[in-house]
Amino acid sequence: MQYKGIEGNGFYGFIFPISYSLTKQGRHPRRSGRLENIIVIREVFGMLKKLNQITNITIGSFVGVFIGCGIYVFCDYKKHPDLYAMQSAPWYTSIFVYGIVMLIFVAVAVIAKLIVRKKMKEGINSTDAYHQ
């Protein structure tokens, strides 16, 4: 059975433990301890960067949906003002509701983004410790 190296673009370091894949490649297990830790930190750092990108896309999507709903409600109000005149609430009430929901989702995404940023900084600091 052929094992892919951990320098590849797969997730094999997480499916198989790093030390197991290193010994399968014929490397000496005692010599790979420091290198193993650096490689694991790089893999985790890469995963955190991907999670950060997904969080940015999520925030952008929520803001885009909010803007789109706001434009739709405004155009619908301009097209059918009599329908909105029958309601007891102003025509822009649904925009406020969308805005509040969007702010809640964006706040959760920003908190997740801050946690990822903190983990990335910890990863950089722990990687710098190995270069001493």
C-alpha positions in Angstrom: 0.0 0.0 0.0 1.4 3.4 -1.0 1.1 6.2 1.4 1.1 9.8 0.2 3.6 12.1 1.7 2.6 14.8 4.2 4.0 17.5 1.9 1.2 16.7 -0.6 -2.1 18.5 -0.8 -4.1 15.8 0.9 -5.4 15.4 4.5 -3.4 12.2 5.0 -1.7 13.7 8.0 -5.0 13.8 9.8 -6.3 10.4 8.6 -3.1 8.6 9.5 -1.1 9.9 12.4 2.0 11.7 11.3 4.4 9.4 13.1 2.8 6.4 11.4 3.1 7.8 8.0 6.7 8.9 8.6 7.7 5.4 9.7 5.9 3.9 6.7 8.0 6.2 4.4 11.2 4.7 5.9 12.3 7.6 8.0 13.6 7.0 11.5 11.0 7.8 14.1 13.4 9.4 16.6 14.7 11.8 14.0 11.3 13.1 12.9 10.0 14.4 16.2 10.9 18.1 15.7 10.1 17.9 12.0 6.9 16.2 12.8 5.7 19.0 15.1 6.6 21.7 12.5 4.7 19.8 9.8 1.6 19.4 12.0 1.7 23.1 12.9 1.9 24.0 9.2 -1.0 21.7 8.4 -3.1 23.1 11.2 -2.1 26.6 10.1 -3.3 25.8 6.5 -6.6 24.5 7.8 -7.1 27.7 9.9 -6.4 29.8 6.8 -9.1 27.9 4.9 -11.5 28.3 7.8 -10.7 32.1 7.8 -11.5 32.3 4.0 -14.8 30.4 4.5 -15.7 32.8 7.3 -15.0 35.8 5.0 -17.2 34.3 2.3 -19.9 33.7 4.8 -19.8 37.3 6.0 -19.9 38.6 2.5 -22.8 36.3 1.6 -24.9 37.5 4.5 -24.2 41.1 3.7 -25.0 40.5 0.0 -28.3 38.8 0.9 -29.2 41.7 3.1 -28.5 44.3 0.4 -30.4 42.2 -2.1 -33.5 41.9 0.1 -33.4 45.6 0.9 -33.3 46.5 -2.8 -36.1 44.1 -3.5 -38.3 45.5 -0.7 -37.7 49.1 -1.9 -38.5 48.3 -5.5 -41.6 46.4 -4.4 -42.7 49.4 -2.3 -42.2 51.8 -5.3 -44.1 49.4 -7.5 -47.1 48.6 -5.1 -47.3 51.4 -2.5 -51.0 50.7 -1.8 -50.2 47.2 -0.5 -47.8 48.7 2.0 -50.3 51.4 3.0 -52.7 48.8 4.2 -50.2 47.4 6.7 -49.9 49.0 10.2 -46.1 48.8 10.1 -44.0 50.9 7.9 -42.8 49.4 4.6 -39.2 49.2 5.7 -39.9 47.0 8.8 -38.9 43.8 6.9 -35.6 45.4 6.1 -35.0 46.0 9.8 -35.8 42.4 10.5 -33.4 41.2 7.8 -30.8 43.6 9.2 -31.1 42.3 12.7 -30.8 38.7 11.6 -27.8 39.5 9.4 -26.1 41.3 12.3 -26.5 38.3 14.5 -25.0 36.0 11.9 -22.2 38.4 11.1 -21.4 38.8 14.8 -21.1 35.0 15.2 -18.9 34.8 12.1 -16.7 37.7 13.4 -16.3 35.9 16.7 -15.3 32.7 14.9 -12.9 34.8 12.8 -11.3 36.3 15.9 -10.9 32.8 17.4 -9.2 31.6 14.2 -6.9 34.6 14.1 -5.9 34.0 17.7 -5.2 30.3 16.9 -3.1 31.4 13.9 -1.0 33.8 16.0 -0.5 31.0 18.6 0.6 28.7 15.7 3.1 31.3 14.4 4.5 31.8 17.9 4.9 28.1 18.5 6.6 27.6 15.1 9.1 30.4 15.9 10.0 28.5 19.1 11.4 25.6 16.9 13.8 27.8 15.1 15.9 28.6 18.2 
